[in-house]
């Protein structure tokens, strides 16, 4: 009888471990996509969480600096990073999920300023430009050694320096910059003084990434991608986006994007 009880306990352990499997997801605050200050950590995190749940996987998020997030994943102290751009260098160490969303990089200026911007990085060389430390704008932007760059701790800080006239321009993610102009929690920003210039310098797909040093990396991403398909089909994505105040049109466009990618 005792042996039978021990056998039952032993065979039950793997099932319990699987049902309680938890991914440790690390990233930086990147509103409006995901942030510890947004409801449910933001709409894109909630979609990620929902996709994993279809696979019997729970998830927990840690928001930190981008450099620290990369180091934590490389050292296998976290399961995945949410919101990574693709680059050849990162592709050497990470496996990528399907694309989750597209963000756009470009230039912000003071509305009162006359800036001669023709959509090329070369046209930016006469100006002083603020960027968040280690932010990726575009390959051409990174390679241009003639640009006068001022690095700051965050995009809101760069926008504040711009507003104060201490720099001419800010280079950063359009959607994130516009969010901070509407929700200026970190510094005192006036959305009526700053505008975004078209055209964009670049567009970037955001991914969930797992370290190639994790022997289960491909399996993890297969499960996650399968989970995205499931929540498209069962309507969960539409419910999440409605909760986060997306219009029916924007929701339909996003679901089509996921299906096409």
C-alpha positions as CSV (number, residue, x, y, z in Angstrom):
1,X,0.0,0.0,0.0
2,X,2.8,2.4,0.9
3,X,4.6,1.6,-2.4
4,X,1.4,2.3,-4.3
5,X,1.0,5.7,-2.6
6,X,4.6,6.6,-3.4
7,X,4.1,5.6,-7.0
8,X,1.0,7.8,-7.3
9,X,2.8,10.8,-5.8
10,X,5.8,10.4,-8.2
11,X,3.8,10.2,-11.4
12,X,1.7,13.2,-10.3
13,X,4.7,15.5,-9.9
14,X,5.4,16.1,-13.7
15,X,1.7,16.9,-14.3
16,X,1.8,19.4,-11.4
17,X,5.0,21.0,-12.7
18,X,3.6,21.3,-16.2
19,X,0.3,22.8,-15.0
20,X,2.2,25.4,-12.9
21,X,5.0,26.1,-15.4
22,X,5.8,29.9,-15.3
23,X,7.7,31.9,-17.8
24,X,9.8,34.8,-16.4
25,X,9.4,37.6,-19.0
26,X,11.7,40.6,-18.8
27,X,11.5,43.9,-20.7
28,X,11.6,47.6,-20.4
29,X,8.7,50.0,-20.0
30,X,7.6,50.6,-23.5
31,X,4.1,52.2,-23.5
32,X,1.6,52.1,-25.1
33,X,2.6,48.5,-25.8
34,X,3.6,47.3,-22.4
35,X,4.6,48.9,-19.1
36,X,4.3,48.2,-15.4
37,X,2.2,51.5,-15.2
38,X,-0.4,50.3,-17.7
39,X,-3.5,48.2,-16.8
40,X,-2.6,44.5,-16.9
41,X,1.0,45.6,-17.9
42,X,-0.3,46.8,-21.3
43,X,-2.3,45.3,-24.1
44,X,0.6,43.5,-25.8
45,X,1.8,41.9,-22.6
46,X,-1.8,40.8,-21.9
47,X,-2.0,39.2,-25.4
48,X,1.4,37.4,-24.7
49,X,0.1,36.2,-21.3
50,X,-3.2,35.0,-22.9
51,X,-1.3,33.1,-25.6
52,X,0.8,31.3,-23.1
53,X,-2.1,30.3,-20.9
54,X,-3.6,28.3,-23.8
55,X,-0.4,26.2,-23.5
56,X,-0.8,25.7,-19.8
57,X,1.9,28.3,-19.1
58,X,1.7,31.1,-16.6
59,X,3.9,34.3,-16.9
60,X,5.4,36.9,-14.7
61,X,6.9,40.2,-15.9
62,X,9.8,42.2,-14.7
63,X,10.4,45.7,-16.1
64,X,14.0,47.0,-16.0
65,X,16.5,48.7,-18.3
66,X,17.0,47.2,-21.7
67,X,20.6,46.4,-21.2
68,X,19.8,44.5,-18.0
69,X,17.0,42.6,-19.7
70,X,19.4,41.4,-22.4
71,X,22.0,40.3,-19.8
72,X,19.3,38.4,-17.7
73,X,18.2,36.5,-20.8
74,X,21.7,35.7,-22.0
75,X,22.5,34.4,-18.5
76,X,19.3,32.3,-18.6
77,X,17.9,34.0,-15.5
78,X,14.8,34.8,-17.5
79,X,12.7,32.8,-20.0
80,X,12.1,35.5,-22.6
81,X,12.3,39.2,-23.6
82,X,9.1,40.9,-24.9
83,X,9.5,43.6,-27.5
84,X,12.9,43.0,-29.1
85,X,13.7,44.5,-32.5
86,X,15.4,42.3,-35.0
87,X,19.1,42.8,-35.7
88,X,21.8,40.6,-37.2
89,X,23.8,40.8,-33.9
90,X,20.8,39.7,-31.8
91,X,19.9,36.9,-34.2
92,X,23.2,35.3,-33.3
93,X,22.1,34.7,-29.7
94,X,18.3,34.7,-29.8
95,X,15.4,32.9,-31.5
96,X,12.5,35.1,-32.6
97,X,8.8,34.5,-32.3
98,X,6.4,35.6,-35.0
99,X,6.2,39.4,-35.3
100,X,3.8,40.9,-32.7
101,X,3.5,44.5,-33.7
102,X,5.2,47.2,-35.8
103,X,6.7,50.3,-34.2
104,X,8.1,53.4,-36.1
105,X,11.2,55.4,-35.5
106,X,11.7,59.0,-36.4
107,X,12.2,62.6,-35.4
108,X,10.5,64.9,-32.9
109,X,11.0,68.7,-33.0
110,X,9.6,71.8,-31.3
111,X,6.7,73.2,-33.3
112,X,8.2,76.6,-33.4
113,X,11.5,75.4,-35.0
114,X,12.3,75.5,-38.7
115,X,13.9,72.1,-39.5
116,X,15.0,71.1,-42.9
117,X,14.2,67.4,-42.8
118,X,13.7,65.5,-46.1
119,X,13.3,62.0,-44.6
120,X,17.0,61.1,-44.8
121,X,19.5,60.8,-41.9
122,X,21.9,63.0,-43.9
123,X,19.5,66.0,-43.5
124,X,19.9,65.7,-39.7
125,X,23.6,66.4,-39.6
126,X,23.3,70.2,-38.9
127,X,21.3,69.6,-35.7
128,X,21.8,68.4,-32.2
129,X,19.8,65.2,-31.5
130,X,18.8,63.7,-28.3
131,X,18.2,59.9,-28.0
132,X,17.6,57.5,-25.2
133,X,20.8,55.7,-24.2
134,X,21.2,52.5,-26.4
135,X,18.0,53.2,-28.3
136,X,18.0,51.8,-31.9
137,X,16.6,54.2,-34.4
138,X,17.7,52.8,-37.7
139,X,20.8,51.2,-39.2
140,X,21.6,54.3,-41.2
141,X,21.2,56.5,-38.1
142,X,23.5,54.3,-36.1
143,X,26.2,54.2,-38.8
144,X,26.3,58.0,-39.4
145,X,29.3,59.3,-37.5
146,X,28.5,62.9,-38.4
147,X,25.4,63.2,-36.2
148,X,25.6,65.3,-33.0
149,X,24.1,62.9,-30.5
150,X,23.2,63.6,-26.9
151,X,22.3,60.4,-24.9
152,X,19.8,60.6,-22.1
153,X,18.5,58.1,-19.6
154,X,15.0,58.0,-21.2
155,X,12.9,59.2,-24.1
156,X,10.9,61.6,-21.8
157,X,14.2,63.1,-20.7
158,X,15.2,63.7,-24.3
159,X,11.8,65.2,-25.1
160,X,12.1,67.5,-22.1
161,X,15.5,68.8,-23.3
162,X,14.0,69.4,-26.7
163,X,11.1,71.3,-25.1
164,X,13.6,73.5,-23.2
165,X,15.5,74.2,-26.4
166,X,18.7,72.5,-25.2
167,X,18.7,70.3,-28.3
168,X,17.2,70.7,-31.7
169,X,15.6,67.3,-32.3
170,X,14.8,63.9,-30.6
171,X,15.1,60.6,-32.4
172,X,13.0,57.8,-31.0
173,X,10.0,55.6,-31.3
174,X,7.0,57.5,-32.6
175,X,4.3,55.6,-30.7
176,X,6.2,55.7,-27.4
177,X,7.1,59.4,-27.7
178,X,3.5,60.3,-28.4
179,X,2.4,58.3,-25.4
180,X,4.8,60.2,-23.2
181,X,3.6,63.6,-24.5
182,X,0.1,62.6,-23.5
183,X,1.1,61.0,-20.2
184,X,4.0,63.0,-18.9
185,X,4.6,61.2,-15.6
186,X,8.4,61.4,-15.5
187,X,9.0,65.1,-16.5
188,X,6.8,68.1,-17.3
189,X,6.1,67.8,-21.0
190,X,3.7,70.0,-23.0
191,X,2.3,68.1,-26.0
192,X,1.4,71.3,-27.7
193,X,5.0,72.3,-28.1
194,X,6.4,69.2,-29.7
195,X,5.5,67.4,-33.0
196,X,6.6,64.3,-34.9
197,X,8.0,64.7,-38.4
198,X,7.1,62.5,-41.3
199,X,8.3,60.4,-43.0
200,X,9.5,57.8,-40.5
201,X,13.2,57.0,-40.5
202,X,12.4,53.2,-40.1
203,X,9.8,50.7,-39.0
204,X,10.5,47.8,-36.7
205,X,8.6,44.6,-35.9
206,X,8.6,43.7,-32.2
207,X,9.1,40.1,-31.2
208,X,9.3,37.8,-28.2
209,X,12.8,36.3,-28.0
210,X,14.4,33.3,-26.2
211,X,18.1,32.7,-25.8
212,X,19.6,30.1,-28.2
213,X,21.5,28.7,-25.2
214,X,18.2,27.5,-23.8
215,X,17.9,23.9,-25.1
216,X,14.0,24.3,-25.1
217,X,14.0,27.6,-26.9
218,X,12.5,26.4,-30.2
219,X,9.9,24.4,-28.3
220,X,9.0,27.5,-26.2
221,X,8.5,29.6,-29.3
222,X,6.4,27.0,-31.0
223,X,4.1,26.9,-28.1
224,X,3.9,30.7,-28.0
225,X,3.2,31.0,-31.7
226,X,0.5,28.2,-31.4
227,X,-1.0,30.1,-28.5
228,X,-1.3,33.3,-30.7
229,X,-3.2,31.3,-33.3
230,X,-5.6,29.9,-30.7
231,X,-6.5,33.3,-29.2
232,X,-7.0,34.7,-32.7
233,X,-9.5,31.9,-33.4
234,X,-11.3,31.9,-30.1
235,X,-11.8,35.7,-30.0
236,X,-9.6,36.4,-27.0
237,X,-7.5,39.0,-28.8
238,X,-10.5,40.9,-29.8
239,X,-11.7,41.0,-26.2
240,X,-8.4,42.1,-24.9
241,X,-8.1,45.0,-27.5
242,X,-11.7,46.1,-26.8
243,X,-10.8,46.3,-23.1
244,X,-7.8,48.5,-24.0
245,X,-10.1,50.8,-26.0
246,X,-9.1,49.8,-29.5
247,X,-11.7,50.4,-32.2
248,X,-13.2,47.5,-34.2
249,X,-11.2,48.7,-37.2
250,X,-7.9,48.8,-35.4
251,X,-8.6,45.4,-33.9
252,X,-9.4,43.9,-37.3
253,X,-6.2,45.4,-38.8
254,X,-4.1,44.0,-35.9
255,X,-5.6,40.5,-36.2
256,X,-4.9,40.6,-40.0
257,X,-1.3,41.6,-39.3
258,X,-0.9,38.6,-37.0
259,X,-2.5,36.2,-39.5
260,X,-0.2,37.5,-42.3
261,X,2.9,37.1,-40.2
